[in-house]
Amino acid sequence: MDFLTELPQPRTVESFPAGYDYRSRYGAFRQYACGEGGGVYLGDADGGYAVIADEGSLADLLDIADTCITVYTFASAEDRDRYCDMRYGPLRAIGECRSTRQEHKELG
């Protein structure tokens, strides 16, 4: 079976510029993985179960104003979690995430 056919498909995909405050929309979220340019977070809200891919740290470094945050919404937590494991799982193996942004240091 092909990787893309196994990967759960999001119900919606939204893109936002660097600095978008997704915390106001997904108050309860947690860090899933991190990389050099940002992190991946899981959030729950009335609109569904979300994967938040924030590449804002890289945007801050390079002074980029384009889309840096993408929110993928899924109908179930199971689909969201499978999507993350398949798409971002290797980032988790890199080691402990060390955020340079204060708002991500106190996730809970």
C-alpha positions in Angstrom: 0.0 0.0 0.0 1.2 3.5 -0.9 2.2 5.9 1.9 -0.2 8.6 0.8 -3.2 6.2 0.7 -2.4 5.1 4.3 -2.0 8.7 5.6 -5.3 10.0 7.0 -6.5 13.0 5.1 -7.3 16.2 7.0 -10.8 17.6 6.9 -9.5 21.1 6.5 -6.2 22.8 5.9 -5.6 26.4 6.8 -2.5 28.5 6.4 -1.5 31.6 8.4 1.4 34.0 8.5 4.1 34.0 11.2 2.8 35.3 14.4 -0.7 33.9 14.1 -1.9 33.2 17.6 -3.3 29.7 17.4 -3.3 29.5 21.2 -6.4 31.6 21.3 -8.2 29.0 19.0 -6.7 25.8 20.5 -6.2 26.7 24.1 -5.5 23.1 25.1 -2.6 22.0 22.9 0.6 20.1 23.5 3.9 19.8 21.7 4.3 16.7 19.6 7.6 17.2 17.9 10.2 19.8 17.0 12.7 20.6 14.4 15.2 23.4 13.7 12.6 25.7 12.2 9.7 25.2 14.7 7.4 22.6 16.1 4.4 20.4 15.6 1.6 20.7 18.2 -1.7 18.8 18.8 -4.8 20.8 19.7 -8.4 20.1 20.4 -11.2 22.6 19.8 -14.9 22.6 18.8 -13.9 22.5 15.2 -12.1 19.1 15.5 -8.7 17.7 16.3 -5.8 19.7 15.0 -2.2 19.4 14.0 -0.5 22.7 14.1 2.8 22.9 12.1 4.5 26.1 13.2 7.6 27.0 11.3 7.6 30.5 12.9 11.1 30.2 14.5 12.6 29.9 11.1 10.5 32.9 9.9 11.8 35.0 12.8 15.4 34.2 11.8 14.9 34.9 8.1 12.4 37.8 8.5 9.8 35.9 6.4 6.2 37.2 6.4 4.8 34.4 4.3 2.8 31.4 5.5 4.6 29.8 8.4 1.8 28.1 10.3 -0.4 25.4 8.9 -3.4 23.9 10.8 -4.7 20.5 9.7 -8.1 19.6 11.2 -9.3 16.0 11.6 -12.6 14.5 12.4 -11.1 12.2 15.1 -8.2 12.2 17.5 -7.2 8.7 16.1 -6.9 10.1 12.5 -4.9 13.1 13.8 -2.6 10.9 15.9 -2.0 8.5 13.0 -1.3 11.4 10.7 1.3 12.8 13.1 3.0 9.5 13.7 3.3 8.9 9.9 4.2 12.5 8.9 6.2 13.9 11.8 7.2 10.8 13.8 10.9 11.0 12.7 11.2 14.4 14.3 10.3 12.9 17.7 13.4 10.6 17.5 15.7 13.6 17.3 15.6 14.2 21.0 14.2 16.5 23.6 12.6 19.6 22.2 14.1 22.9 23.3 11.9 25.8 22.3 13.3 29.3 22.1 9.9 30.8 22.2 8.5 31.5 25.7 4.9 30.7 24.8 5.9 27.1 24.0 7.9 26.5 27.2 4.8 26.3 29.4 2.5 23.9 27.5 0.0 22.1 29.5 
